[in-house]
Amino acid sequence: MRLPIVFALIFICADFSHSQQPDVNTRAGIPNRPVHTFSIVARDPVSGDLGVAVQSHWFSVGSVVPWAEAGVGAIATQSFVDPSYGKLGLELMRNGKTAPETLQALLGADEGREVRQVAMIDTHGNVNAWTGKNDIQAAGQIVGKNFSVQANLMLNDKVWPAMAQAFEKTKGDLANRMLAALDAAQAAGGDIRGRQSAAIIVVTGKPTGQAWKDRIFDLRVDDSPEPLKELRRLVVLQRAYNHMNAGDLAVEKKDNEGALREYGAAEKLVPNSAEMIYWHAVALVNMGRVDESLPLFRKVFATEPNWIMLTPRLAKVALLPDDPKLIARIVAMAK
């Protein structure tokens, strides 16, 4: 039953290659995986960032429901989920179709559309969603300006309105606003079966050509009694590492003050991370600010002796000055 969707795409997108098509033999028949869930797709009109976030009582929801590509769009495909809506949807939007056009094309070729729930947003903020009439209740959606929220198999019909309200009222970047929507959904009743996994993807509005730089957040909680709490913890950790990466880049550019500012921001988010404190200390040494680095080394060495063993090795690869007296002074912080 998946075959017509592939044939339709041959005419919709002329340069869609055979190697990118789903295996219709292994995908034949509906329904597919029953991933009942609540999700949001959204765009930040200021930064252009695109994102999708989701929670479900289903193992590893992040492996099938959320899809996003920088400068293209974001997609949530759920209910009796067909992951090809993600792959093919991004393909069509990449080739110039709007999100509403893409969604209608895929639905029109899908004989199982009445058990699907899908939402799409493109890089220009065009957005649309679909809730099939045979999705398990409570099920519904709200399409707003630069976002869509959708849910199925919910405890009640208050879930997706709560998501929309939270997203519209919450301040901050796109990740923060989408997490607020997920929290509001859970507070309103959430999935009637409970909770198990969650995920969030945020990509930049303008691609750099280097996909690893374009993904601001790409995080999954596959199995947890509190997936949203764990997802928030991971988002904070990712924010901290984003600052660390920016600090490293500043070091490369000889911007010492910028580097210290970024490292400091990272440590404020995750104050007990030995990893972040250690490399902050290393950066200080390389800036000639050894006295400032020593208390940081002392704090790290107290957490794990292996950091002490690592330090002389850095001098051998020019990540610290190859000065035995200096290295001895640093290592002495372990005493």
C-alpha positions in Angstrom: 0.0 0.0 0.0 3.0 2.3 0.2 3.7 2.0 -3.6 1.5 4.8 -4.8 3.3 7.4 -2.6 6.6 6.6 -4.3 5.0 6.7 -7.8 3.5 10.1 -7.0 6.8 11.5 -5.9 8.4 10.6 -9.3 6.1 13.3 -10.8 6.2 15.7 -7.9 10.0 15.9 -7.6 11.8 15.2 -10.9 15.2 14.8 -9.4 14.2 12.4 -6.7 16.6 9.5 -7.2 15.8 5.8 -7.0 18.4 5.3 -4.3 16.5 7.6 -2.0 13.2 5.8 -2.2 11.9 3.7 0.7 11.9 -0.1 0.3 8.2 -0.6 -0.5 8.5 -4.4 -0.1 9.6 -4.2 3.5 7.2 -1.2 4.1 4.1 -2.8 2.6 0.8 -2.7 4.5 -0.7 -0.4 7.1 -0.7 0.4 9.9 3.1 0.6 10.6 4.5 1.4 14.1 1.8 2.7 16.5 3.7 5.7 17.9 1.0 7.6 19.6 2.3 10.8 21.0 2.3 14.6 21.3 4.7 16.9 19.4 5.4 20.3 18.1 7.1 21.6 14.9 8.1 25.3 15.0 10.2 28.1 13.5 11.8 31.0 15.3 11.0 34.1 13.1 14.0 36.0 14.3 16.8 33.5 14.0 15.1 31.3 11.4 15.9 28.2 13.4 13.6 25.2 12.8 12.7 22.6 15.3 10.6 19.6 16.4 10.1 18.1 19.8 8.1 15.1 21.0 7.2 12.8 23.9 5.5 9.5 23.8 4.8 6.3 25.8 6.8 4.4 23.2 10.4 3.3 23.2 12.9 5.6 21.3 10.3 8.0 19.8 13.2 10.1 18.6 14.3 7.5 16.1 11.1 7.7 14.0 8.9 10.8 14.7 11.1 14.0 14.5 12.9 15.1 11.3 14.6 18.4 10.5 17.1 19.8 8.1 18.7 23.3 8.2 17.3 25.7 5.7 14.6 23.2 4.7 12.0 22.3 7.3 10.9 20.3 10.3 8.5 17.3 10.4 6.7 15.2 13.0 5.2 12.0 11.7 3.2 10.0 14.3 0.1 8.0 15.3 0.4 4.9 13.1 3.7 6.4 12.1 5.1 6.2 8.6 8.7 7.5 8.8 8.9 8.0 5.0 6.9 11.2 5.6 10.0 12.6 7.2 12.5 11.5 4.6 10.3 12.3 1.6 8.9 15.4 3.1 12.3 17.0 3.6 13.2 15.9 0.0 10.3 17.7 -1.5 10.8 20.8 0.6 14.5 20.8 -0.3 13.4 20.9 -3.9 11.1 23.9 -3.6 7.7 22.6 -2.3 6.2 24.4 0.6 5.3 22.5 3.7 1.5 22.5 3.0 2.2 21.4 -0.6 4.4 18.6 0.6 2.0 17.4 3.2 -0.9 17.3 0.7 1.2 15.5 -1.9 2.2 12.8 0.5 -1.2 12.4 2.0 -2.7 12.1 -1.4 -0.5 9.1 -2.2 -1.0 7.4 1.1 -3.9 4.9 1.4 -3.3 4.8 5.2 -3.6 8.6 5.7 -6.7 8.2 8.0 -4.5 6.6 10.7 -1.6 9.1 10.3 -0.9 12.3 12.2 1.7 14.6 10.5 2.9 18.2 10.8 5.3 20.1 8.7 6.9 23.5 8.7 9.3 25.0 6.1 12.1 27.5 6.3 9.7 30.3 5.3 7.2 29.5 8.2 4.6 27.9 6.0 3.0 25.2 8.2 0.3 22.6 8.0 -0.8 19.5 9.9 -3.1 16.5 9.4 -5.0 14.3 11.9 -6.6 11.3 10.4 -10.2 10.5 11.3 -9.1 7.0 12.6 -6.5 8.3 15.0 -7.1 7.1 18.5 -8.9 9.7 20.6 -8.3 12.1 22.2 -6.6 13.4 19.0 -6.3 16.8 17.5 -4.0 19.7 16.3 -3.6 23.4 16.3 -1.8 25.2 13.5 -0.6 28.6 14.6 1.9 31.3 13.3 5.2 29.6 12.9 4.2 26.4 14.7 1.9 23.4 14.9 1.1 21.2 17.9 -0.6 17.8 17.5 -1.4 14.9 19.7 -3.2 11.5 19.7 -4.1 8.9 22.2 -4.2 11.6 24.9 -6.0 11.4 28.2 -8.2 14.4 27.2 -8.7 17.1 24.5 -7.0 19.8 26.6 -3.5 18.6 25.7 -2.8 20.3 22.4 -4.5 23.6 23.3 -2.2 23.7 26.4 0.8 23.2 24.1 -0.2 26.0 21.8 -0.7 28.4 24.7 2.6 27.5 26.4 4.5 27.9 23.2 3.0 31.3 22.4 3.5 32.7 25.9 7.0 31.3 26.7 10.1 33.5 26.2 13.5 32.4 25.1 14.9 30.5 22.2 13.1 27.9 20.1 14.3 24.9 22.2 13.0 26.6 25.4 9.6 27.4 23.9 9.2 23.9 22.5 10.1 22.3 25.8 7.5 24.5 27.5 4.9 23.1 25.1 5.9 19.5 25.9 5.7 20.2 29.7 2.3 21.8 29.2 1.1 18.8 27.4 2.1 16.5 30.2 0.7 18.8 32.8 -2.7 18.7 31.0 -2.9 14.9 31.0 -0.5 13.7 28.3 -0.5 10.3 26.7 -3.2 8.1 28.3 -0.7 5.3 28.7 2.0 7.3 30.5 5.4 8.4 29.3 8.6 6.7 28.1 10.7 8.6 25.6 11.3 12.1 24.3 13.4 14.0 21.7 14.2 17.4 20.4 15.9 18.6 17.2 16.8 22.3 16.4 18.6 23.3 13.2 19.7 26.6 11.9 17.6 28.5 9.4 20.5 29.0 7.0 22.6 25.9 6.2 26.4 26.2 6.3 27.0 23.2 4.1 28.4 21.4 7.2 25.5 19.5 8.7 27.2 19.0 12.0 27.4 22.7 12.6 23.7 23.2 11.6 22.3 21.0 14.4 22.0 23.1 17.5 20.2 20.4 19.4 19.8 16.7 18.4 18.9 14.9 21.6 17.0 11.8 22.5 15.8 10.1 25.7 14.9 6.6 24.6 13.6 5.1 27.9 13.0 6.9 31.1 10.3 7.2 33.8 10.7 11.0 33.5 11.7 11.6 29.8 10.9 15.4 29.8 13.0 16.0 32.9 15.9 14.1 31.4 15.5 15.9 28.1 15.7 19.3 29.8 18.9 18.1 31.6 20.4 17.1 28.2 19.4 20.5 26.7 21.2 22.3 29.4 24.2 20.1 29.0 24.2 20.7 25.2 23.9 24.5 25.7 27.0 24.3 27.9 29.0 22.3 25.3 27.9 24.8 22.6 29.6 27.5 24.8 32.6 25.2 25.1 32.8 24.8 21.4 32.5 28.6 20.9 35.3 29.0 23.5 37.6 26.7 21.6 36.9 28.6 18.4 37.7 31.8 20.2 41.0 30.4 21.4 41.9 29.4 17.8 41.2 33.1 16.8 43.4 34.4 19.6 40.3 36.0 21.3 41.3 35.2 24.9 38.6 37.3 26.5 35.9 35.8 24.2 37.2 32.3 25.1 37.0 32.9 28.8 33.5 34.4 28.5 32.3 31.3 26.7 34.0 28.9 29.1 32.5 30.8 32.0 29.1 30.6 30.5 29.4 26.9 30.1 30.5 26.4 33.8 27.5 28.5 35.0 25.2 26.0 33.3 27.0 22.9 34.5 29.1 24.1 37.5 30.3 20.6 38.5 31.5 19.4 35.2 35.2 18.3 35.6 35.5 18.2 31.8 34.6 21.9 31.4 36.6 23.1 34.3 39.7 21.2 33.2 39.8 22.6 29.6 39.0 26.1 31.0 42.1 25.7 33.2 44.2 24.5 30.2 43.1 27.5 28.2 44.2 29.8 31.0 47.6 28.3 31.1 48.0 28.7 27.4 47.1 32.4 27.8 49.9 32.8 30.4 47.4 33.1 33.3 48.8 30.2 35.3 47.9 31.5 38.7 44.2 31.7 37.7 44.3 28.1 36.4 45.6 26.4 39.5 42.5 26.5 41.7 40.5 25.0 38.7 43.1 22.2 38.3 42.8 21.5 42.1 39.1 21.2 41.8 39.3 18.8 38.9 42.0 16.6 40.4 39.9 16.1 43.5 37.2 14.5 41.5 39.2 11.9 39.5 43.0 11.0 39.6 43.1 10.2 35.9 43.0 14.0 35.2 46.4 14.2 36.9 47.8 11.5 34.7 46.4 13.2 31.6 48.0 16.6 32.2 51.7 15.7 31.4 50.5 14.0 28.2 49.1 17.3 26.9 52.5 18.9 27.0 53.8 16.1 24.7 51.3 17.1 22.0 51.6 20.9 22.5 48.2 21.4 24.2 50.1 22.6 27.2 53.6 24.2 27.3 56.4 21.6 27.3 57.8 22.9 30.5 58.5 20.3 33.2 58.5 22.8 36.0 55.2 24.2 34.9 53.6 20.8 34.6 55.0 19.8 38.0 53.4 23.0 39.5 50.0 22.1 37.9 50.2 18.4 39.1 51.1 19.6 42.6 47.5 20.9 42.8 46.5 17.3 43.5 48.2 17.3 46.9 
